[in-house]
Amino acid sequence: MPFPLGATPYAGGTNFAVVADGVPGVSAPQLCLLDPDDPATTVRTVPMDERTYGVWHTFVPDVGPGQVYGFRVPARDPAKLLLDPYARRVTGTDYDLVAAASYGVPTAGLVPAGVVVDSTATGLRTGSVRPWVPWEQTVIYEAHVKGLTQLHPAVPPHLRGTFLGVAHPAVVDHLRQLNVTTLELLPVYASAAEPGLKATNRRNYWGYSTLGYFAPHPGYASVPGQEIAEFVTMVDALHAAGIEVVLDVVYNHTCEGGPGLSVDLSTRGLAPDSYYLPDGRDLTGTGNTVNARTLPVIRLVTDSLRYWAETLGVDGFRFDLASVHARPDGGPFDAGSALLTAIAADPVLATRKLIAEPWDATGEGYAVGRFGSNWTEWNDRFRDTTRDFWRGAPGVRDLGYRLSGSSDLYAPQRRPWASINFITAHDGFTRRDLVSYDHKHNEANGENNRDGHNHNRSWNHGVEGETDDPAVVALRTRTARNLAATMLLATGTPMITMGDEIWRTQRGNNNAYCQDNEISWVDWDLDDPPTRDLLTFFRRTLQIRRNAPALRQGEFFEGRAPGSDDGLPDLVWFNASGQVMNDHDWFDDGRQTIGLWINGHDVRGHTSGGQPLTDRSWLLMLHAGADPVQLTLPGAPYATSYVPVIDTDRPTGEPASTDGIVSGSTVVIPGRTVWLLRARRHTMTAEPAPAQTPDGS
């Protein structure tokens, strides 16, 4: 049978199906059944003489789960053993570089092979209930399986760096207490070092070098061979805690390299013209960009996604260099490309969270705001504007768009939660390094500091790198709180990078992709005051966001009051004088202070029971200037008084006083500070009770 592709066991044997080069009756691919105890030994070779719909296939009786196998393609290289791209398990991820890169050299036992798996077996389907977190309530935490757990003191040593380490109660409890809803894991598909890295004895620690699109990475199993069951156990544990699992997936290129140095491990040796763009058309910087136009690629991607979503319980996907999928044959960007349409139209995948990294390695691939209605996007304009504002760049015009959901990018086809608001990510400085370094320090990567971004919009606050100067440390942590508050309180979907909440550093390395060591691993030492205070700040701010639907609205602000019961707009912008912002204010390039009043009587959305949402009204003030300024709080009818809720002038964000401040009062806001104040409106309609939490409590 030509479908399903891959190895599918039945009661009487296993069906094998693969896309590969060859000529029927002349040069058919060969199925190689290997000795599980000695993969270098081929027990049996089976010609795959049947070809249907462009797929080679054969049924082999008396072969079942546990069988190790691979393919050979005589039309290309009769000696190479090639991994089935649909293999549910792989024997490993290491390979012999010389053998894999040389023509005519037998590679059985020297390269990864597949293992037949029964995906319907007991224990491979998740039994927990999916959290189904609405987008407007979503808070993403981006993490690496090993980096998150390798140094965690509460995780048993044999579980550190594994799926079960992530499932450990100490790790799950940290995520719950932080009030995140969704764990986004860096690639967990089986990955291998690219030839260039392997030639220099390095590895792709991040995992952006896919080897197998269906197999969990074997290095993340605490018990060899149990990676599928352990992955499902992790998903179950997170689901039981109400936390979704989103996977960072890499379908734009593989680990096999390109012109200059390449290896035939799987798709490159099976059918390169069916899977890749021609040499010289590289959108990823890897030399082996996958071609989003071809039917084998569209099948591979959608089949893989459905397997992880349905069989292994995954709640969503973040697509690395997603613009590649919208550029069939390497052409111009097309949001309606066949591959993106196939994903969005799939009845299973359409119900999962779909996140695009909306660019590739070329300028013409930059597509922020251009993906279709089913997609959310990493919003680098939010990142850049926020970084610039807090390092002193004047002007607030673009910041206004970013704080209110980036309607200039996503309206009217999408909602504000389509903007994934982030300040840092795995790729770049950590939050601590962002405020500690003016320049990247990537010497440990072995590329003479040529790799990584050069324009980071960072600020070292007067000293490059680590320092014991209390004044510098205080200013750095203050800026870190300001950056965090802006991201966590802005309309949109916030994304926290692993360890940013506990002051993690990579020692100035902004491209630690090959650093499988303490540079990349989270240090869980929570004893120093900056770490404890910052963690408290994150927890507190996210709890406030969780309980305030006005701060995480599901529809864009309109600047008017349709259906509002108090006659006031849904959003009003204020300057430091307490006056509504006018054109002069917006185009004043010297302005460093901005305020926004959000009407809690006009929250767009509903409770889980279908009831209209109401909330208290809020005033968010951001002042990036170094010196204190006098601030006049907006008067009636916006409030009769204001209660301080968050103050980034304080190490934990908890205000020194929660006494109400009369509206219209003039107060002094310290330099480089964010204030969140709750607006009391006792003379107007009755102030609503505190909003329900997402679970209805």
C-alpha positions as CSV (number, residue, x, y, z in Angstrom):
1,M,0.0,0.0,0.0
2,P,1.3,3.5,-0.8
3,F,-0.3,5.0,2.3
4,P,0.3,5.6,5.0
5,L,3.9,6.5,4.3
6,G,6.6,5.0,6.6
7,A,6.5,1.7,8.4
8,T,3.0,0.6,9.5
9,P,2.7,-2.7,11.4
10,Y,-0.3,-4.9,11.0
11,A,-1.2,-8.3,12.4
12,G,0.6,-10.3,9.7
13,G,3.5,-8.0,9.0
14,T,4.6,-4.4,8.2
15,N,3.9,-2.2,5.2
16,F,6.8,0.0,4.1
17,A,6.2,3.1,1.9
18,V,8.7,5.8,0.9
19,V,9.2,8.5,-1.7
20,A,12.5,7.9,-3.5
21,D,14.2,8.1,-6.8
22,G,14.3,5.1,-9.1
23,V,12.9,3.5,-12.2
24,P,10.3,0.7,-12.1
25,G,11.8,-2.6,-13.3
26,V,15.2,-1.1,-13.6
27,S,16.4,0.5,-10.4
28,A,13.9,0.2,-7.5
29,P,14.7,1.3,-4.0
30,Q,15.6,-1.5,-1.5
31,L,14.3,-2.0,2.0
32,C,17.1,-3.1,4.3
33,L,16.1,-5.0,7.5
34,L,18.9,-4.8,10.0
35,D,19.9,-6.8,13.1
36,P,18.6,-4.8,16.1
37,D,21.6,-5.9,18.1
38,D,24.1,-5.0,15.3
39,P,22.6,-2.5,12.8
40,A,25.7,-2.9,10.7
41,T,24.4,-6.3,9.7
42,T,21.7,-6.4,7.0
43,V,19.5,-9.4,7.8
44,R,17.4,-9.1,4.6
45,T,17.2,-6.9,1.6
46,V,13.7,-6.5,0.0
47,P,13.3,-4.9,-3.4
48,M,10.4,-2.4,-3.4
49,D,9.1,-3.1,-6.9
50,E,5.6,-1.6,-6.5
51,R,5.2,2.1,-7.2
52,T,1.8,3.9,-6.8
53,Y,1.1,7.6,-6.9
54,G,4.9,8.2,-6.9
55,V,5.4,6.1,-3.7
56,W,7.4,3.0,-3.5
57,H,5.9,0.4,-1.2
58,T,6.0,-3.3,-0.1
59,F,4.4,-5.5,2.5
60,V,6.8,-7.7,4.5
61,P,5.2,-10.6,6.4
62,D,6.3,-11.5,9.9
63,V,8.0,-8.1,10.5
64,G,6.7,-6.1,13.5
65,P,7.5,-3.4,16.1
66,G,11.1,-3.3,17.1
67,Q,12.5,-4.1,13.6
68,V,15.4,-1.8,12.6
69,Y,15.4,-0.8,9.0
70,G,16.5,1.7,6.4
71,F,16.4,2.2,2.6
72,R,18.9,2.1,-0.2
73,V,18.4,3.9,-3.5
74,P,20.6,2.3,-6.2
75,A,19.8,5.0,-8.7
76,R,21.7,7.4,-6.5
77,D,24.2,5.4,-4.3
78,P,23.7,1.7,-3.9
79,A,25.8,1.6,-0.7
80,K,24.1,4.3,1.4
81,L,21.7,3.3,4.1
82,L,19.0,6.1,4.4
83,L,16.7,6.9,7.2
84,D,12.9,6.7,6.6
85,P,11.7,10.4,7.1
86,Y,8.5,8.9,8.5
87,A,10.3,6.7,11.1
88,R,8.6,6.9,14.5
89,R,11.9,6.0,16.3
90,V,15.5,6.3,15.3
91,T,18.4,4.2,16.6
92,G,20.4,7.3,17.3
93,T,21.5,10.7,15.9
94,D,25.2,10.3,15.5
95,Y,26.8,9.4,12.2
96,D,30.2,8.9,10.5
97,L,30.9,12.1,8.6
98,V,33.4,10.6,6.1
99,A,31.3,7.6,5.2
100,A,28.0,9.6,5.0
101,A,29.7,12.2,2.7
102,S,31.4,9.8,0.4
103,Y,29.9,8.0,-2.6
104,G,29.9,4.2,-2.6
105,V,30.9,3.7,1.0
106,P,28.6,1.4,2.9
107,T,27.0,3.2,5.9
108,A,24.9,0.6,7.7
109,G,25.8,0.8,11.3
110,L,27.5,4.2,10.8
111,V,24.3,6.3,10.3
112,P,20.9,6.4,12.1
113,A,18.3,3.9,11.1
114,G,14.6,3.6,11.8
115,V,12.7,1.4,14.2
116,V,9.2,0.0,13.5
117,V,6.7,1.4,16.1
118,D,3.1,0.5,16.7
119,S,1.6,4.0,17.2
120,T,-1.7,2.5,18.4
121,A,-0.1,0.6,21.3
122,T,-1.3,1.2,24.8
123,G,0.5,4.0,26.5
124,L,1.3,6.0,23.3
125,R,-1.9,8.1,23.4
126,T,-2.3,10.8,26.0
127,G,-5.0,10.2,28.5
128,S,-5.2,13.8,30.0
129,V,-7.6,16.5,29.0
130,R,-6.3,19.2,26.7
131,P,-6.3,22.6,28.4
132,W,-7.6,24.4,25.3
133,V,-6.4,27.8,26.6
134,P,-8.0,30.6,24.6
135,W,-5.5,32.8,22.8
136,E,-6.4,35.9,24.8
137,Q,-5.5,34.1,28.0
138,T,-2.3,32.6,26.6
139,V,1.1,33.3,28.2
140,I,4.0,31.4,26.5
141,Y,7.2,30.2,28.1
142,E,9.9,29.3,25.6
143,A,12.3,26.6,26.9
144,H,14.8,23.9,25.9
145,V,14.3,20.4,27.3
146,K,17.8,20.1,28.5
147,G,18.6,23.7,29.3
148,L,15.5,24.0,31.6
149,T,16.2,20.9,33.7
150,Q,19.9,20.0,33.5
151,L,20.9,22.0,36.6
152,H,17.6,21.9,38.5
153,P,18.5,20.7,42.1
154,A,15.0,19.1,42.7
155,V,15.1,17.0,39.5
156,P,16.8,13.6,40.1
157,P,20.1,13.4,38.2
158,H,19.0,10.6,35.9
159,L,16.0,12.7,34.8
160,R,17.9,16.0,34.1
161,G,18.0,17.0,30.5
162,T,15.0,14.7,29.6
163,F,11.3,14.8,28.9
164,L,10.7,13.3,32.3
165,G,12.8,16.1,33.8
166,V,10.4,18.6,32.3
167,A,7.5,16.5,33.7
168,H,9.0,16.6,37.2
169,P,6.6,18.3,39.8
170,A,9.3,20.9,40.7
171,V,9.5,22.1,37.1
172,V,5.7,22.0,36.5
173,D,5.1,23.8,39.8
174,H,7.5,26.6,38.7
175,L,5.5,27.1,35.5
176,R,2.2,27.1,37.3
177,Q,3.4,29.6,40.0
178,L,4.7,31.8,37.2
179,N,1.2,31.8,35.8
180,V,2.2,30.7,32.3
181,T,-0.3,28.7,30.3
182,T,1.7,27.3,27.4
183,L,5.2,25.7,27.3
184,E,6.9,26.1,23.9
185,L,9.7,23.7,23.6
186,L,12.7,24.2,21.3
187,P,12.9,21.4,18.7
188,V,12.3,17.9,20.1
189,Y,12.3,16.1,16.8
190,A,15.3,13.8,16.3
191,S,18.1,16.1,15.2
192,A,21.7,15.6,14.2
193,A,24.7,17.9,13.9
194,E,25.1,19.5,10.4
195,P,28.2,18.4,8.6
196,G,30.0,21.7,9.2
197,L,29.4,21.5,12.9
198,K,30.4,17.8,13.1
199,A,33.6,18.5,11.2
200,T,34.6,20.9,14.0
201,N,33.4,18.6,16.8
202,R,30.4,20.7,17.6
203,R,26.7,20.0,17.8
204,N,23.5,21.8,17.3
205,Y,22.4,22.1,20.9
206,W,19.2,24.0,20.0
207,G,18.1,21.2,17.6
208,Y,17.3,23.3,14.6
209,S,18.7,20.5,12.4
210,T,16.0,18.0,11.8
211,L,16.9,14.4,11.1
212,G,13.5,12.7,11.6
213,Y,10.1,14.4,11.5
214,F,8.2,11.8,13.5
215,A,10.7,10.6,16.0
216,P,11.2,12.3,19.4
217,H,14.9,13.1,20.0
218,P,16.4,10.0,21.6
219,G,18.8,12.1,23.7
220,Y,15.9,13.4,25.7
221,A,14.9,10.0,27.0
222,S,16.0,8.9,30.5
223,V,15.8,5.3,29.3
224,P,17.2,4.6,25.8
225,G,14.4,3.6,23.4
226,Q,11.6,5.0,25.6
227,E,11.6,8.5,24.2
228,I,8.0,8.2,22.8
229,A,6.5,7.0,26.0
230,E,8.4,9.6,28.0
231,F,7.4,12.4,25.7
232,V,3.7,11.4,26.2
233,T,4.2,11.2,30.0
234,M,5.6,14.8,29.9
235,V,2.6,16.0,27.8
236,D,0.2,14.3,30.2
237,A,1.9,15.9,33.3
238,L,1.7,19.4,31.8
239,H,-1.9,18.9,30.7
240,A,-2.9,17.8,34.1
241,A,-1.4,21.0,35.4
242,G,-3.5,23.0,32.8
243,I,-0.4,23.8,30.7
244,E,-0.4,23.4,26.9
245,V,2.6,22.0,25.0
246,V,3.7,23.8,21.8
247,L,6.6,22.5,19.7
248,D,9.1,24.6,17.8
249,V,9.3,22.7,14.5
250,V,11.8,22.9,11.7
251,Y,10.4,22.0,8.3
252,N,12.4,24.6,6.3
253,H,15.7,22.6,6.1
254,T,17.3,19.4,7.4
255,C,20.5,18.4,9.0
256,E,22.1,17.1,5.8
257,G,24.0,20.2,4.7
258,G,24.4,21.7,1.3
259,P,26.9,22.5,-1.4
260,G,30.4,22.3,-0.2
261,L,29.8,19.7,2.6
262,S,26.7,17.5,2.6
263,V,25.7,14.0,3.8
264,D,23.1,11.6,2.6
265,L,21.2,10.5,5.7
266,S,17.6,10.6,4.6
267,T,15.7,12.9,2.2
268,R,18.8,14.1,0.5
269,G,19.7,10.6,-0.5
270,L,16.2,9.4,-1.2
271,A,14.9,12.1,-3.6
272,P,16.6,15.5,-3.4
273,D,14.7,17.0,-6.3
274,S,11.4,16.1,-4.5
275,Y,12.3,17.7,-1.2
276,Y,14.7,20.6,-1.8
277,L,15.1,23.8,-3.7
278,P,17.9,23.6,-6.4
279,D,21.4,24.4,-5.4
280,G,21.9,28.1,-5.4
281,R,18.4,29.0,-4.2
282,D,18.9,29.1,-0.5
283,L,16.4,30.8,1.8
284,T,17.7,29.5,5.1
285,G,21.4,29.9,5.1
286,T,21.9,26.2,5.3
287,G,22.3,25.3,1.6
288,N,19.4,22.7,1.7
289,T,16.2,24.6,1.8
290,V,13.0,22.5,1.6
291,N,10.8,23.2,-1.3
292,A,7.3,24.0,-0.1
293,R,5.7,23.4,-3.5
294,T,6.1,19.7,-3.9
295,L,3.6,17.1,-3.0
296,P,6.0,15.0,-1.0
297,V,6.9,18.0,1.2
298,I,3.3,19.0,1.8
299,R,2.5,15.4,2.7
300,L,5.5,15.1,5.0
301,V,4.8,18.3,6.9
302,T,1.1,17.8,7.4
303,D,1.4,14.1,8.2
304,S,4.1,14.9,10.8
305,L,2.1,17.7,12.4
306,R,-1.0,15.5,12.6
307,Y,1.0,12.7,14.2
308,W,2.4,14.9,16.9
309,A,-1.0,16.6,17.5
310,E,-3.3,13.5,17.5
311,T,-1.1,10.6,18.6
312,L,1.3,12.4,20.9
313,G,-1.1,15.1,22.2
314,V,0.6,18.3,21.2
315,D,-1.4,21.5,21.4
316,G,0.4,23.7,18.8
317,F,3.4,24.5,16.8
318,R,5.8,27.3,16.2
319,F,7.3,27.2,12.7
320,D,10.9,28.1,12.4
321,L,11.6,30.4,9.4
322,A,8.0,30.0,8.4
323,S,8.3,32.3,5.4
324,V,10.0,29.5,3.6
325,H,6.7,27.6,3.6
326,A,5.1,30.5,1.8
327,R,7.7,30.7,-1.0
328,P,7.2,27.6,-3.3
329,D,10.2,27.1,-5.6
330,G,11.9,29.9,-3.7
331,G,9.7,32.5,-5.2
332,P,7.9,35.5,-3.7
333,F,6.0,35.3,-0.4
334,D,2.5,34.0,-0.8
335,A,0.3,33.7,2.3
336,G,-2.0,31.4,0.3
337,S,0.7,29.0,-0.7
338,A,-0.2,25.3,-1.0
339,L,1.6,24.3,2.2
340,L,0.2,27.0,4.4
341,T,-3.2,26.4,3.0
342,A,-3.0,22.7,3.7
343,I,-2.0,23.3,7.3
344,A,-4.7,25.9,7.9
345,A,-7.4,23.8,6.2
346,D,-6.6,20.6,8.0
347,P,-9.4,19.8,10.4
348,V,-7.0,18.7,13.1
349,L,-4.3,21.3,12.7
350,A,-6.8,24.2,12.4
351,T,-7.7,23.5,16.0
352,R,-4.1,23.8,17.3
353,K,-2.1,26.9,18.0
354,L,-0.2,27.9,14.9
355,I,2.7,30.4,15.4
356,A,4.9,31.7,12.6
357,E,8.4,33.0,12.7
358,P,7.5,35.4,9.9
359,W,10.9,35.7,8.1
360,D,13.6,33.6,6.6
361,A,17.3,34.3,5.9
362,T,16.6,36.7,3.0
363,G,15.3,40.2,3.0
364,E,12.4,39.3,0.7
365,G,11.3,36.7,3.2
366,Y,10.5,39.3,5.9
367,A,6.7,38.9,6.2
368,V,5.7,40.2,9.7
369,G,1.9,40.9,9.5
370,R,1.4,39.1,6.2
371,F,0.4,35.6,7.3
372,G,-3.2,34.3,7.0
373,S,-6.0,34.5,9.5
374,N,-5.2,31.1,11.2
375,W,-1.7,32.3,12.2
376,T,-0.1,34.2,15.0
377,E,3.3,35.6,14.5
378,W,6.4,36.5,16.5
379,N,6.3,40.3,16.4
380,D,9.9,41.6,16.2
381,R,8.6,45.1,15.8
382,F,7.3,44.8,19.4
383,R,10.7,43.6,20.5
384,D,12.7,46.3,18.7
385,T,10.4,49.2,19.7
386,T,10.3,48.2,23.3
387,R,14.0,47.8,23.5
388,D,14.6,51.1,21.9
389,F,12.1,52.9,24.2
390,W,13.7,51.7,27.4
391,R,17.3,52.4,26.3
392,G,16.3,56.0,25.8
393,A,15.3,56.3,22.1
394,P,12.8,59.2,22.0
395,G,9.3,59.1,20.5
396,V,6.2,57.0,21.3
397,R,4.3,56.8,18.1
398,D,5.3,53.2,17.2
399,L,5.1,52.2,20.9
400,G,1.4,53.1,20.9
401,Y,0.7,50.5,18.2
402,R,2.7,47.9,20.1
403,L,1.1,48.5,23.5
404,S,-2.4,48.2,22.0
405,G,-2.0,44.9,20.0
406,S,-0.3,46.1,16.8
407,S,-3.5,46.8,14.8
408,D,-1.4,48.2,12.0
409,L,0.0,44.7,11.4
410,Y,-3.0,42.4,12.2
411,A,-6.3,44.3,11.9
412,P,-8.9,43.7,10.6
413,Q,-8.4,40.0,9.6
414,R,-6.9,38.9,12.9
415,R,-7.1,39.6,16.6
416,P,-4.6,41.3,18.8
417,W,-3.4,38.0,20.2
418,A,-2.0,37.3,16.8
419,S,0.9,39.4,18.0
420,I,3.3,37.3,20.0
421,N,4.9,40.0,22.1
422,F,8.5,39.2,23.1
423,I,11.6,41.0,24.2
424,T,14.0,38.1,24.1
425,A,14.0,34.6,22.6
426,H,16.4,31.6,22.4
427,D,18.1,33.4,19.5
428,G,19.7,36.5,21.0
429,F,20.6,38.0,24.4
430,T,18.8,36.8,27.6
431,R,17.0,39.6,29.4
432,R,20.0,39.9,31.9
433,D,22.5,40.1,29.0
434,L,20.3,42.6,27.2
435,V,20.9,45.1,30.0
436,S,24.5,44.0,30.7
437,Y,26.2,44.1,27.3
438,D,26.5,46.5,24.4
439,H,28.2,43.9,22.2
440,K,27.9,40.2,21.6
441,H,30.6,37.9,23.0
442,N,30.3,34.7,21.0
443,E,34.0,33.6,21.0
444,A,33.0,30.2,22.6
445,N,31.1,29.3,19.4
446,G,34.4,28.9,17.5
447,E,33.5,31.4,14.7
448,N,35.7,34.3,15.8
449,N,32.6,36.2,17.1
450,R,31.3,36.6,13.5
451,D,28.1,34.8,14.2
452,G,25.0,36.2,15.9
453,H,23.3,39.6,15.5
454,N,25.4,42.7,15.6
455,H,22.6,45.2,16.2
456,N,21.0,44.1,19.5
457,R,19.4,47.3,20.8
458,S,21.0,46.5,24.1
459,W,22.5,48.7,26.8
460,N,25.1,47.7,29.3
461,H,24.3,50.6,31.7
462,G,27.9,51.8,31.8
463,V,29.8,48.6,32.3
464,E,30.3,45.8,29.8
465,G,29.4,42.5,31.4
466,E,29.1,41.4,35.0
467,T,29.8,43.8,37.8
468,D,29.4,44.1,41.6
469,D,28.7,47.8,41.4
470,P,25.3,48.1,43.3
471,A,24.2,51.2,41.4
472,V,24.8,49.5,38.0
473,V,23.0,46.3,39.1
474,A,20.1,48.3,40.5
475,L,19.7,50.2,37.2
476,R,20.0,47.0,35.2
477,T,17.3,45.2,37.2
478,R,15.1,48.2,36.9
479,T,15.3,48.2,33.1
480,A,14.7,44.5,33.2
481,R,11.5,45.1,35.1
482,N,10.4,47.8,32.7
483,L,11.0,45.6,29.7
484,A,9.0,42.8,31.4
485,A,6.2,45.0,32.5
486,T,5.8,46.4,29.0
487,M,5.6,43.0,27.5
488,L,3.3,41.4,30.2
489,L,0.8,44.3,30.3
490,A,0.6,45.1,26.6
491,T,-2.3,43.8,24.6
492,G,-1.3,40.7,22.7
493,T,0.3,37.3,23.6
494,P,3.4,37.6,25.8
495,M,6.3,35.1,25.5
496,I,8.9,34.7,28.2
497,T,12.2,33.1,27.5
498,M,13.4,30.4,29.7
499,G,15.2,31.7,32.8
500,D,14.6,35.4,32.1
501,E,12.4,35.4,35.2
502,I,15.4,34.3,37.4
503,W,18.1,36.5,35.9
504,R,19.7,34.0,33.6
505,T,22.9,35.0,31.8
506,Q,24.7,33.5,28.7
507,R,27.7,35.7,29.5
508,G,27.1,37.9,26.5
509,N,26.6,35.0,24.0
510,N,23.7,36.0,21.7
511,N,23.8,32.8,19.5
512,A,24.4,29.9,21.9
513,Y,23.1,27.3,19.4
514,C,26.2,25.0,19.9
515,Q,26.7,25.5,23.6
516,D,25.5,22.4,25.4
517,N,26.9,23.5,28.8
518,E,26.4,26.0,31.6
519,I,26.3,28.9,29.1
520,S,22.9,27.6,27.9
521,W,21.6,25.8,30.9
522,V,19.4,27.6,33.5
523,D,21.1,28.2,36.8
524,W,18.4,27.6,39.5
525,D,20.3,29.3,42.3
526,L,17.6,31.6,43.7
527,D,19.5,32.9,46.7
528,D,20.7,36.3,45.4
529,P,18.2,39.2,45.9
530,P,18.0,40.3,42.3
531,T,16.9,36.8,41.3
532,R,14.3,36.4,44.0
533,D,12.9,39.8,43.5
534,L,12.7,39.5,39.7
535,L,10.9,36.1,40.1
536,T,8.4,37.7,42.5
537,F,7.9,40.5,40.0
538,F,7.1,38.1,37.2
539,R,4.7,36.1,39.3
540,R,2.9,39.1,40.6
541,T,2.6,40.9,37.3
542,L,1.3,37.8,35.5
543,Q,-1.2,37.1,38.3
544,I,-2.6,40.6,37.8
545,R,-2.8,40.1,34.1
546,R,-4.5,36.7,34.6
547,N,-7.2,38.4,36.7
548,A,-7.7,41.5,34.5
549,P,-9.4,40.7,31.2
550,A,-9.2,44.4,30.2
551,L,-5.4,43.9,30.0
552,R,-5.6,40.9,27.6
553,Q,-8.5,41.8,25.3
554,G,-9.5,39.5,22.5
555,E,-10.4,42.3,20.0
556,F,-8.8,45.5,18.9
557,F,-9.5,48.8,20.6
558,E,-11.6,51.2,18.5
559,G,-11.2,54.5,20.3
560,R,-14.9,54.8,20.8
561,A,-17.6,53.4,22.9
562,P,-19.9,51.1,21.0
563,G,-22.3,49.5,23.4
564,S,-20.4,50.8,26.5
565,D,-22.6,51.5,29.4
566,D,-20.6,54.6,30.6
567,G,-20.3,56.5,27.3
568,L,-16.5,56.5,27.5
569,P,-14.1,55.2,24.8
570,D,-12.5,51.7,25.2
571,L,-9.0,53.2,25.2
572,V,-7.7,56.8,25.8
573,W,-4.0,57.9,25.5
574,F,-2.7,60.5,27.8
575,N,0.5,62.7,28.0
576,A,2.3,63.6,31.2
577,S,0.1,66.6,31.7
578,G,-3.0,64.4,32.0
579,Q,-4.3,65.6,28.7
580,V,-5.6,63.4,25.9
581,M,-2.8,62.9,23.3
582,N,-3.0,64.9,20.2
583,D,-1.1,64.8,16.9
584,H,1.6,67.0,18.3
585,D,2.2,64.6,21.1
586,W,2.3,61.6,18.8
587,F,4.8,63.2,16.5
588,D,6.9,64.7,19.2
589,D,10.2,62.8,18.7
590,G,11.5,64.0,22.1
591,R,8.6,62.4,24.1
592,Q,9.5,59.7,26.5
593,T,6.3,59.4,28.6
594,I,3.0,57.9,27.6
595,G,-0.1,56.8,29.4
596,L,-3.1,54.6,28.4
597,W,-6.4,54.4,30.2
598,I,-8.3,51.1,29.5
599,N,-12.0,51.0,30.0
600,G,-12.9,47.9,32.1
601,H,-16.6,48.5,31.3
602,D,-16.0,47.6,27.7
603,V,-14.0,44.4,27.6
604,R,-14.3,42.5,24.4
605,G,-14.9,38.8,25.1
606,H,-16.8,36.4,27.2
607,T,-16.4,34.2,30.2
608,S,-16.1,30.4,29.8
609,G,-19.9,30.4,30.5
610,G,-20.6,32.8,27.7
611,Q,-21.3,35.8,29.9
612,P,-20.0,39.3,29.0
613,L,-16.7,40.2,30.6
614,T,-16.3,43.2,32.9
615,D,-13.3,44.5,34.7
616,R,-12.0,47.5,36.6
617,S,-10.5,50.3,34.5
618,W,-6.7,50.7,34.4
619,L,-4.1,53.4,33.8
620,L,-0.7,52.3,32.5
621,M,2.0,54.9,32.6
622,L,5.5,54.4,31.0
623,H,8.3,56.9,31.6
624,A,11.6,56.1,29.9
625,G,13.4,59.4,30.7
626,A,16.3,59.2,33.2
627,D,15.0,62.0,35.4
628,P,11.8,62.1,37.4
629,V,8.9,64.1,35.8
630,Q,5.7,65.6,37.2
631,L,2.7,63.6,36.1
632,T,-0.9,64.7,36.2
633,L,-3.3,61.8,36.6
634,P,-6.3,61.9,34.3
635,G,-9.3,63.4,36.1
636,A,-13.1,62.8,35.8
637,P,-14.8,61.1,34.1
638,Y,-12.0,58.5,33.8
639,A,-11.6,58.1,37.5
640,T,-12.2,59.7,40.9
641,S,-9.0,58.1,42.3
642,Y,-6.2,55.7,41.3
643,V,-4.8,52.8,43.3
644,P,-1.2,51.9,42.6
645,V,-0.8,48.2,41.6
646,I,2.6,47.9,40.0
647,D,5.6,50.1,40.4
648,T,8.8,49.1,38.7
649,D,10.7,51.6,41.0
650,R,10.4,48.8,43.6
651,P,12.4,45.6,43.3
652,T,9.3,43.3,43.3
653,G,7.0,45.7,41.7
654,E,4.8,46.0,44.7
655,P,4.0,49.7,45.4
656,A,5.2,51.3,48.6
657,S,1.6,52.4,49.3
658,T,-1.7,51.3,47.9
659,D,-3.5,54.4,49.2
660,G,-5.7,55.9,46.5
661,I,-4.5,59.0,44.7
662,V,-7.1,61.6,43.8
663,S,-7.6,61.9,40.1
664,G,-6.3,65.1,38.6
665,S,-3.5,65.2,41.2
666,T,0.1,66.0,40.1
667,V,2.6,63.4,41.3
668,V,6.2,62.6,40.5
669,I,7.1,59.5,38.6
670,P,10.7,58.4,39.0
671,G,12.9,58.1,36.0
672,R,12.7,54.9,34.0
673,T,9.5,53.6,35.6
674,V,6.3,51.8,34.8
675,W,3.2,52.3,36.8
676,L,0.0,50.3,36.6
677,L,-2.9,51.9,38.6
678,R,-6.4,50.7,39.0
679,A,-9.0,53.5,38.3
680,R,-11.8,54.0,40.8
681,R,-14.9,55.6,39.4
682,H,-17.3,55.7,42.4
683,T,-19.3,58.6,41.0
684,M,-20.1,56.8,37.8
685,T,-21.8,53.5,37.4
686,A,-21.0,50.9,40.0
687,E,-17.4,49.7,39.8
688,P,-17.4,46.0,38.7
689,A,-16.1,43.3,41.0
690,P,-12.7,41.7,40.3
691,A,-12.8,39.7,37.1
692,Q,-13.0,35.9,37.1
693,T,-9.8,34.0,36.6
694,P,-9.6,32.0,33.3
695,D,-10.8,28.8,35.1
696,G,-13.9,30.6,36.3
697,S,-12.8,30.9,40.0
